[in-house]
């Protein structure tokens, strides 16, 4: 008998730029779970394993959210010791193993639970599979394999690999 497999990798942030000459980078989180950048946290960037040495918030979290971003941190990683190494991480998407869901955390489905699901309108019309989620200041968007974009605030239900949406007329025209 085997236990459950490894938890999936989730995109948790991205490196926007290098900061200074000592290898620090600016990380924009896509999550409110600040432990993702706590010292000792393990992240992956395009196949490279990274371990956080230090991190500190930059700017106010409220200002970052008004700008459409999540919390922003200055982070140093093991093995990234100068500006050249930090510049090599610029634009990298940071991923981490999914954390077990808290029983009290009922904020809706996680992004990795939506990818691959079929989007269905209230009348039963199938609109395609979700291939990614695109961050957007007004509302994150489901990106369908056809290229159609569906704001997450139109989602009515998520169950059994299906996402039921209540969209305005003409969204898929």
MDAnalysis code that builds the backbone (N, CA, C; Angstrom):
import MDAnalysis as mda
import numpy as np

u = mda.Universe.empty(519, n_residues=173, atom_resindex=np.repeat(np.arange(173), 3), trajectory=True)
u.add_TopologyAttr("name", ["N", "CA", "C"] * 173)
u.add_TopologyAttr("resid", np.arange(1, 174))
u.add_TopologyAttr("resname", ["UNK", "UNK", "UNK", "UNK", "UNK", "UNK", "UNK", "UNK", "UNK", "UNK", "UNK", "UNK", "UNK", "UNK", "UNK", "UNK", "UNK", "UNK", "UNK", "UNK", "UNK", "UNK", "UNK", "UNK", "UNK", "UNK", "UNK", "UNK", "UNK", "UNK", "UNK", "UNK", "UNK", "UNK", "UNK", "UNK", "UNK", "UNK", "UNK", "UNK", "UNK", "UNK", "UNK", "UNK", "UNK", "UNK", "UNK", "UNK", "UNK", "UNK", "UNK", "UNK", "UNK", "UNK", "UNK", "UNK", "UNK", "UNK", "UNK", "UNK", "UNK", "UNK", "UNK", "UNK", "UNK", "UNK", "UNK", "UNK", "UNK", "UNK", "UNK", "UNK", "UNK", "UNK", "UNK", "UNK", "UNK", "UNK", "UNK", "UNK", "UNK", "UNK", "UNK", "UNK", "UNK", "UNK", "UNK", "UNK", "UNK", "UNK", "UNK", "UNK", "UNK", "UNK", "UNK", "UNK", "UNK", "UNK", "UNK", "UNK", "UNK", "UNK", "UNK", "UNK", "UNK", "UNK", "UNK", "UNK", "UNK", "UNK", "UNK", "UNK", "UNK", "UNK", "UNK", "UNK", "UNK", "UNK", "UNK", "UNK", "UNK", "UNK", "UNK", "UNK", "UNK", "UNK", "UNK", "UNK", "UNK", "UNK", "UNK", "UNK", "UNK", "UNK", "UNK", "UNK", "UNK", "UNK", "UNK", "UNK", "UNK", "UNK", "UNK", "UNK", "UNK", "UNK", "UNK", "UNK", "UNK", "UNK", "UNK", "UNK", "UNK", "UNK", "UNK", "UNK", "UNK", "UNK", "UNK", "UNK", "UNK", "UNK", "UNK", "UNK", "UNK", "UNK", "UNK", "UNK", "UNK", "UNK", "UNK", "UNK", "UNK"])
u.atoms.positions = np.array([
    [0.846, -1.173, 0.000],
    [0.000, 0.000, 0.000],
    [0.895, 1.241, 0.000],
    [0.593, 2.177, -0.857],
    [1.397, 3.394, -0.928],
    [0.567, 4.567, -0.450],
    [1.253, 5.567, 0.071],
    [0.586, 6.780, 0.532],
    [0.307, 7.690, -0.641],
    [-0.281, 8.823, -0.361],
    [-0.541, 9.766, -1.440],
    [0.762, 10.248, -2.051],
    [0.713, 10.603, -3.329],
    [1.897, 11.088, -4.029],
    [2.270, 12.475, -3.557],
    [3.334, 13.012, -4.130],
    [3.751, 14.357, -3.734],
    [2.675, 15.377, -4.083],
    [2.617, 16.426, -3.284],
    [1.670, 17.491, -3.568],
    [2.108, 18.223, -4.832],
    [1.156, 18.761, -5.596],
    [1.528, 19.451, -6.832],
    [2.296, 20.736, -6.559],
    [3.046, 21.186, -7.570],
    [3.757, 22.460, -7.491],
    [2.791, 23.579, -7.882],
    [2.808, 24.649, -7.117],
    [1.965, 25.804, -7.386],
    [2.839, 27.012, -7.666],
    [2.419, 27.847, -8.599],
    [3.132, 29.101, -8.813],
    [2.771, 30.033, -7.662],
    [3.788, 30.497, -6.933],
    [3.545, 31.310, -5.740],
    [4.066, 32.737, -5.872],
    [4.820, 33.017, -6.922],
    [5.349, 34.362, -7.097],
    [6.246, 34.446, -8.307],
    [6.834, 35.632, -8.476],
    [7.789, 35.799, -9.566],
    [8.838, 36.812, -9.155],
    [10.021, 36.637, -9.743],
    [11.120, 37.570, -9.505],
    [10.956, 38.706, -10.504],
    [10.778, 39.931, -10.000],
    [10.592, 41.041, -10.929],
    [11.909, 41.686, -11.334],
    [12.885, 41.739, -10.394],
    [14.164, 42.360, -10.751],
    [15.198, 42.083, -9.669],
    [16.448, 42.352, -10.015],
    [17.539, 42.289, -9.039],
    [17.502, 43.564, -8.207],
    [18.039, 43.484, -6.984],
    [18.074, 44.651, -6.104],
    [19.456, 44.737, -5.466],
    [20.171, 45.787, -5.757],
    [21.491, 45.974, -5.163],
    [22.547, 45.070, -5.777],
    [23.676, 44.939, -5.075],
    [24.819, 44.197, -5.617],
    [25.114, 42.911, -4.851],
    [24.293, 42.589, -3.848],
    [24.569, 41.418, -3.005],
    [23.688, 40.215, -3.322],
    [23.021, 40.216, -4.461],
    [22.254, 39.048, -4.871],
    [20.796, 39.044, -4.460],
    [20.314, 40.120, -3.867],
    [18.894, 40.165, -3.509],
    [18.045, 40.361, -4.754],
    [16.812, 39.846, -4.689],
    [15.848, 40.034, -5.771],
    [14.533, 40.528, -5.180],
    [13.748, 41.188, -6.023],
    [12.407, 41.611, -5.641],
    [11.454, 40.501, -6.067],
    [10.695, 39.976, -5.103],
    [9.740, 38.900, -5.368],
    [8.331, 39.428, -5.138],
    [7.481, 39.283, -6.164],
    [6.063, 39.623, -6.050],
    [5.318, 38.322, -5.799],
    [4.710, 38.205, -4.627],
    [3.975, 36.988, -4.296],
    [2.607, 36.978, -4.967],
    [2.157, 35.790, -5.318],
    [0.820, 35.596, -5.867],
    [-0.080, 34.967, -4.810],
    [0.376, 34.970, -3.583],
    [-0.325, 34.345, -2.475],
    [-0.229, 35.249, -1.262],
    [-1.144, 35.082, -0.344],
    [-1.081, 35.808, 0.925],
    [-0.327, 34.991, 1.972],
    [0.129, 33.795, 1.616],
    [0.836, 32.925, 2.559],
    [2.308, 33.332, 2.589],
    [2.624, 34.204, 3.525],
    [3.949, 34.807, 3.594],
    [5.039, 33.805, 3.949],
    [4.671, 32.639, 4.456],
    [5.674, 31.614, 4.750],
    [6.374, 31.130, 3.479],
    [5.838, 31.452, 2.319],
    [6.480, 31.076, 1.055],
    [7.848, 31.720, 0.896],
    [8.081, 32.865, 1.562],
    [9.384, 33.531, 1.469],
    [10.074, 33.634, 2.828],
    [9.654, 32.822, 3.780],
    [10.311, 32.806, 5.092],
    [11.673, 32.132, 4.966],
    [12.647, 32.522, 5.793],
    [13.954, 31.854, 5.745],
    [13.795, 30.332, 5.846],
    [14.492, 29.640, 4.947],
    [14.415, 28.182, 4.888],
    [13.390, 27.655, 3.904],
    [12.491, 28.515, 3.413],
    [11.479, 28.071, 2.448],
    [12.158, 27.588, 1.172],
    [11.610, 26.540, 0.595],
    [12.153, 25.963, -0.635],
    [11.236, 26.304, -1.805],
    [11.841, 26.895, -2.835],
    [11.122, 27.278, -4.045],
    [11.842, 26.700, -5.248],
    [11.149, 26.661, -6.374],
    [11.753, 26.251, -7.645],
    [11.561, 27.373, -8.646],
    [12.560, 27.565, -9.488],
    [12.482, 28.562, -10.557],
    [13.013, 27.917, -11.818],
    [12.090, 27.518, -12.689],
    [12.465, 26.936, -13.976],
    [13.472, 25.801, -13.817],
    [13.148, 24.863, -12.917],
    [13.985, 23.691, -12.725],
    [15.118, 23.864, -11.736],
    [15.317, 25.056, -11.238],
    [16.392, 25.322, -10.276],
    [15.804, 25.389, -8.867],
    [16.393, 24.646, -7.938],
    [15.946, 24.686, -6.550],
    [16.557, 25.889, -5.843],
    [15.736, 26.611, -5.103],
    [16.177, 27.799, -4.375],
    [15.745, 27.689, -2.920],
    [16.615, 28.102, -2.017],
    [16.292, 28.134, -0.591],
    [16.430, 29.579, -0.120],
    [15.385, 30.091, 0.522],
    [15.386, 31.467, 1.016],
    [16.329, 31.586, 2.211],
    [17.240, 32.573, 2.146],
    [18.118, 32.879, 3.286],
    [17.479, 33.980, 4.127],
    [17.141, 35.089, 3.486],
    [16.499, 36.207, 4.183],
    [15.398, 36.769, 3.301],
    [14.432, 37.416, 3.941],
    [13.403, 38.146, 3.194],
    [12.865, 39.251, 4.083],
    [12.474, 40.325, 3.442],
    [11.853, 41.425, 4.176],
    [10.867, 42.119, 3.248],
    [9.739, 42.556, 3.806],
    [8.743, 43.229, 2.968],
    [9.265, 44.573, 2.486],
    [8.793, 44.970, 1.333],
    [9.150, 46.272, 0.792],
    [7.861, 47.013, 0.460],
    [7.759, 48.262, 0.851],
    [6.536, 49.017, 0.613],
    [5.414, 48.508, 1.498],
    [4.249, 49.101, 1.354],
    [3.111, 48.668, 2.162],
    [2.313, 47.623, 1.405],
    [1.849, 46.575, 2.089],
    [1.035, 45.561, 1.417],
    [-0.223, 46.152, 0.802],
    [-0.808, 47.181, 1.443],
    [-2.014, 47.789, 0.895],
    [-1.717, 48.463, -0.443],
    [-0.579, 49.148, -0.539],
    [-0.204, 49.806, -1.795],
    [0.035, 48.769, -2.878],
    [0.663, 47.655, -2.522],
    [0.910, 46.605, -3.504],
    [-0.403, 46.057, -4.034],
    [-1.372, 45.832, -3.146],
    [-2.653, 45.284, -3.594],
    [-3.394, 46.281, -4.467],
    [-3.319, 47.569, -4.128],
    [-3.969, 48.578, -4.970],
    [-3.371, 48.569, -6.362],
    [-2.099, 48.231, -6.465],
    [-1.433, 48.168, -7.756],
    [-1.696, 46.866, -8.487],
    [-2.544, 45.989, -7.918],
    [-2.884, 44.741, -8.590],
    [-1.920, 43.610, -8.309],
    [-0.992, 43.813, -7.374],
    [-0.018, 42.775, -7.058],
    [-0.267, 42.266, -5.657],
    [0.394, 41.167, -5.348],
    [0.379, 40.656, -3.986],
    [1.502, 41.304, -3.211],
    [1.780, 40.777, -2.026],
    [2.873, 41.315, -1.218],
    [4.209, 41.258, -1.969],
    [5.070, 42.245, -1.718],
    [6.367, 42.341, -2.390],
    [7.471, 42.251, -1.334],
    [8.480, 41.404, -1.614],
    [9.570, 41.166, -0.664],
    [10.920, 41.293, -1.349],
    [11.935, 41.717, -0.582],
    [13.328, 41.603, -1.004],
    [13.813, 40.280, -0.439],
    [14.318, 39.403, -1.309],
    [14.662, 38.041, -0.909],
    [16.083, 37.722, -1.339],
    [16.799, 37.005, -0.477],
    [18.101, 36.456, -0.877],
    [18.001, 34.937, -0.820],
    [18.604, 34.286, -1.823],
    [18.584, 32.831, -1.942],
    [19.995, 32.277, -1.794],
    [20.089, 31.048, -1.287],
    [21.379, 30.356, -1.249],
    [21.927, 30.272, -2.666],
    [23.217, 30.559, -2.837],
    [23.867, 30.436, -4.133],
    [23.676, 31.615, -5.067],
    [22.884, 32.602, -4.669],
    [22.692, 33.816, -5.467],
    [23.365, 34.926, -4.670],
    [24.648, 35.175, -5.006],
    [25.462, 36.016, -4.135],
    [25.873, 37.358, -4.723],
    [25.527, 37.622, -5.990],
    [25.885, 38.914, -6.571],
    [24.800, 39.338, -7.556],
    [24.941, 40.545, -8.068],
    [23.913, 41.087, -8.957],
    [23.773, 40.259, -10.234],
    [24.884, 39.755, -10.764],
    [24.822, 38.959, -11.995],
    [23.948, 37.724, -11.785],
    [24.147, 37.032, -10.670],
    [23.334, 35.845, -10.368],
    [21.872, 36.238, -10.147],
    [21.653, 37.383, -9.503],
    [20.285, 37.851, -9.269],
    [19.608, 38.222, -10.586],
    [20.336, 38.882, -11.489],
    [19.781, 39.249, -12.799],
    [19.355, 38.015, -13.591],
    [20.060, 36.902, -13.409],
    [19.713, 35.666, -14.120],
    [18.341, 35.141, -13.699],
    [17.857, 35.551, -12.534],
    [16.539, 35.115, -12.059],
    [15.412, 36.054, -12.490],
    [15.755, 37.182, -13.072],
    [14.742, 38.173, -13.451],
    [13.653, 37.539, -14.320],
    [12.402, 37.746, -13.934],
    [11.262, 37.212, -14.678],
    [10.923, 35.767, -14.351],
    [11.723, 35.117, -13.509],
    [11.477, 33.704, -13.190],
    [10.185, 33.551, -12.397],
    [9.430, 32.532, -12.761],
    [8.229, 32.177, -12.007],
    [8.658, 31.247, -10.886],
    [8.231, 31.554, -9.689],
    [8.605, 30.766, -8.520],
    [7.470, 29.818, -8.161],
    [7.806, 28.565, -7.962],
    [6.790, 27.590, -7.577],
    [7.227, 26.881, -6.309],
    [6.260, 26.285, -5.643],
    [6.515, 25.567, -4.395],
    [5.494, 24.453, -4.270],
    [5.823, 23.482, -3.438],
    [4.895, 22.393, -3.193],
    [3.642, 22.947, -2.527],
    [2.496, 22.425, -2.939],
    [1.240, 22.855, -2.332],
    [1.275, 22.574, -0.841],
    [0.719, 23.483, -0.080],
    [0.602, 23.275, 1.359],
    [-0.722, 22.574, 1.620],
    [-0.767, 21.673, 2.588],
    [-2.054, 21.052, 2.901],
    [-3.065, 22.138, 3.251],
    [-4.267, 21.993, 2.749],
    [-5.302, 22.998, 3.004],
    [-5.692, 22.988, 4.472],
    [-5.840, 24.160, 5.021],
    [-6.329, 24.271, 6.391],
    [-7.815, 23.939, 6.379],
    [-8.286, 23.234, 7.401],
    [-9.700, 22.890, 7.453],
    [-10.569, 24.131, 7.500],
    [-10.073, 25.197, 8.129],
    [-10.860, 26.418, 8.241],
    [-10.688, 27.323, 7.025],
    [-9.807, 26.985, 6.116],
    [-9.535, 27.812, 4.937],
    [-10.526, 27.447, 3.845],
    [-11.600, 28.217, 3.744],
    [-12.625, 27.920, 2.747],
    [-12.784, 29.113, 1.813],
    [-11.674, 29.517, 1.195],
    [-11.701, 30.661, 0.293],
    [-11.956, 30.246, -1.145],
    [-12.361, 29.020, -1.367],
    [-12.624, 28.559, -2.719],
    [-11.512, 27.670, -3.219],
    [-11.604, 27.257, -4.476],
    [-10.623, 26.315, -5.027],
    [-9.270, 26.977, -5.258],
    [-8.231, 26.156, -5.238],
    [-6.879, 26.592, -5.551],
    [-6.701, 26.584, -7.063],
    [-5.771, 27.385, -7.539],
    [-5.513, 27.480, -8.976],
    [-5.242, 26.108, -9.578],
    [-4.401, 25.295, -8.929],
    [-4.067, 23.990, -9.506],
    [-5.284, 23.076, -9.599],
    [-6.344, 23.370, -8.852],
    [-7.565, 22.576, -8.940],
    [-8.419, 22.994, -10.135],
    [-8.188, 24.188, -10.668],
    [-8.963, 24.683, -11.807],
    [-8.351, 24.292, -13.149],
    [-7.023, 24.198, -13.208],
    [-6.342, 23.866, -14.459],
    [-6.807, 22.486, -14.923],
    [-7.211, 22.404, -16.186],
    [-7.673, 21.137, -16.748],
    [-9.170, 20.926, -16.626],
    [-9.845, 21.757, -15.831],
    [-11.295, 21.630, -15.683],
    [-11.998, 22.150, -16.932],
    [-13.214, 21.658, -17.156],
    [-14.027, 22.092, -18.292],
    [-14.963, 23.197, -17.815],
    [-15.010, 24.301, -18.554],
    [-15.905, 25.411, -18.242],
    [-17.244, 25.159, -18.924],
    [-18.319, 25.247, -18.130],
    [-19.673, 24.973, -18.611],
    [-20.568, 26.132, -18.201],
    [-21.391, 26.616, -19.146],
    [-22.337, 27.677, -18.819],
    [-23.549, 27.084, -18.108],
    [-24.375, 27.940, -17.517],
    [-25.550, 27.480, -16.784],
    [-26.483, 26.642, -17.648],
    [-26.529, 26.937, -18.957],
    [-27.403, 26.171, -19.858],
    [-26.776, 24.851, -20.301],
    [-25.584, 24.530, -19.793],
    [-24.924, 23.265, -20.106],
    [-23.940, 23.328, -21.262],
    [-23.831, 24.477, -21.927],
    [-22.908, 24.603, -23.063],
    [-21.466, 24.552, -22.564],
    [-20.688, 23.588, -23.099],
    [-19.276, 23.480, -22.733],
    [-18.476, 24.496, -23.530],
    [-17.593, 25.218, -22.852],
    [-16.809, 26.272, -23.496],
    [-15.333, 25.957, -23.613],
    [-14.871, 24.859, -23.046],
    [-13.478, 24.463, -23.199],
    [-12.776, 24.249, -21.875],
    [-11.531, 23.768, -21.991],
    [-10.708, 23.465, -20.818],
    [-9.875, 24.660, -20.392],
    [-9.678, 24.776, -19.091],
    [-8.829, 25.819, -18.520],
    [-7.374, 25.377, -18.673],
    [-6.560, 26.236, -19.299],
    [-5.137, 25.919, -19.472],
    [-4.252, 26.726, -18.522],
    [-4.764, 27.858, -18.034],
    [-4.003, 28.645, -17.063],
    [-4.923, 29.674, -16.423],
    [-4.377, 30.347, -15.433],
    [-5.072, 31.450, -14.770],
    [-4.197, 32.680, -14.960],
    [-4.806, 33.769, -15.404],
    [-4.058, 35.008, -15.637],
    [-4.441, 36.026, -14.568],
    [-3.430, 36.563, -13.898],
    [-3.686, 37.584, -12.879],
    [-4.174, 38.852, -13.559],
    [-5.179, 39.478, -12.963],
    [-5.765, 40.688, -13.505],
    [-6.234, 41.523, -12.314],
    [-5.972, 42.828, -12.287],
    [-6.360, 43.633, -11.129],
    [-7.851, 43.580, -10.793],
    [-8.720, 43.542, -11.783],
    [-10.161, 43.524, -11.512],
    [-10.620, 42.163, -11.019],
    [-10.197, 41.109, -11.698],
    [-10.531, 39.727, -11.324],
    [-9.605, 38.818, -12.108],
    [-9.074, 37.802, -11.452],
    [-8.244, 36.843, -12.177],
    [-9.079, 36.202, -13.274],
    [-8.400, 35.756, -14.339],
    [-9.090, 35.239, -15.518],
    [-8.764, 33.771, -15.754],
    [-9.802, 32.975, -16.047],
    [-9.598, 31.617, -16.536],
    [-9.208, 31.743, -17.997],
    [-8.103, 31.130, -18.401],
    [-7.683, 31.145, -19.799],
    [-8.043, 29.785, -20.373],
    [-8.925, 29.775, -21.370],
    [-9.360, 28.526, -21.982],
    [-8.462, 28.174, -23.152],
    [-8.462, 26.892, -23.538],
    [-7.599, 26.450, -24.638],
    [-7.905, 27.187, -25.935],
    [-9.117, 27.719, -26.089],
    [-9.489, 28.485, -27.280],
    [-8.921, 29.899, -27.247],
    [-8.394, 30.305, -26.085],
    [-7.917, 31.674, -25.918],
    [-8.938, 32.567, -25.232],
    [-10.163, 32.074, -25.062],
    [-11.198, 32.856, -24.380],
    [-10.779, 33.112, -22.935],
    [-11.159, 34.272, -22.425],
    [-10.857, 34.663, -21.050],
    [-12.167, 34.792, -20.277],
    [-12.238, 34.157, -19.110],
    [-13.447, 34.196, -18.291],
    [-13.074, 34.696, -16.896],
    [-13.591, 35.865, -16.485],
    [-13.289, 36.361, -15.145],
    [-13.756, 35.381, -14.065],
    [-12.919, 35.188, -13.051],
    [-13.256, 34.257, -11.971],
    [-14.516, 34.660, -11.219],
    [-14.867, 35.939, -11.225],
    [-16.073, 36.332, -10.499],
    [-17.354, 35.841, -11.174],
    [-17.266, 35.218, -12.357],
    [-18.431, 34.607, -13.002],
    [-18.598, 33.141, -12.616],
    [-17.667, 32.598, -11.839],
    [-17.738, 31.187, -11.444],
    [-18.833, 31.012, -10.395],
    [-19.739, 30.070, -10.671],
    [-20.831, 29.751, -9.753],
    [-20.530, 28.515, -8.922],
    [-19.866, 27.520, -9.542],
    [-19.595, 26.266, -8.832],
    [-18.386, 25.577, -9.444],
    [-17.667, 24.827, -8.603],
    [-16.538, 24.013, -9.050],
    [-16.724, 22.638, -8.432],
    [-16.853, 21.615, -9.289],
    [-17.024, 20.250, -8.780],
    [-16.717, 19.251, -9.878],
    [-16.047, 18.176, -9.492],
    [-15.819, 17.038, -10.390],
    [-15.219, 17.435, -11.735],
    [-14.239, 18.336, -11.726],
    [-13.562, 18.715, -12.958],
    [-14.370, 19.623, -13.869],
    [-15.429, 20.214, -13.338],
    [-16.271, 21.128, -14.117],
    [-16.398, 22.452, -13.370],
    [-16.316, 23.529, -14.117],
    [-16.492, 24.868, -13.559],
    [-17.736, 25.454, -14.206],
    [-18.770, 25.674, -13.409],
    [-20.006, 26.256, -13.928],
    [-19.906, 27.767, -13.808],
    [-20.172, 28.456, -14.928],
    [-20.062, 29.915, -14.959],
    [-21.380, 30.545, -15.376],
    [-21.647, 31.718, -14.843],
    [-22.812, 32.520, -15.212],
    [-22.259, 33.781, -15.865],
    [-22.167, 33.756, -17.193],
    [-21.520, 34.843, -17.933],
    [-22.548, 35.742, -18.613],
    [-22.194, 36.986, -18.858],
    [-23.095, 37.859, -19.609],
    [-23.185, 37.402, -21.065],
    [-24.306, 37.690, -21.683],
    [-24.500, 37.332, -23.092],
    [-23.386, 37.944, -23.929],
    [-22.866, 37.172, -24.869],
    [-21.862, 37.662, -25.796],
    [-20.425, 37.456, -25.370],
    [-20.179, 36.955, -24.167],
    [-18.801, 36.781, -23.712],
    [-18.025, 35.836, -24.618],
    [-18.674, 34.805, -25.120],
    [-17.980, 33.815, -25.942],
    [-18.154, 34.059, -27.442],
    [-18.738, 35.185, -27.833],
    [-18.918, 35.479, -29.271],
    [-17.661, 36.051, -29.866],
])
